[in-house]
């Protein structure tokens, strides 16, 4: 893990460095979508990331996956150019803050 964040309210995430073969397999096995343009790539917690923000010059080799798991939304952004994976979980703010 290269960097992580948790706003202690409704959002947590991490950036992982993953070797090319493993990342390719994960993208294939989990049926990621290909990013068509950079407007599709949105990490809610990007402002918390100081060293490895999800910043891209091109949508080439960028893959996306959004899943709903119960009351949580899980988002992955895979960058095969840099062999990085951003994983983010949005969860319910039960405290109502």
Order of alpha helices (4+ residues) and beta strands (2+ residues): beta-beta-alpha-beta-beta-beta-beta
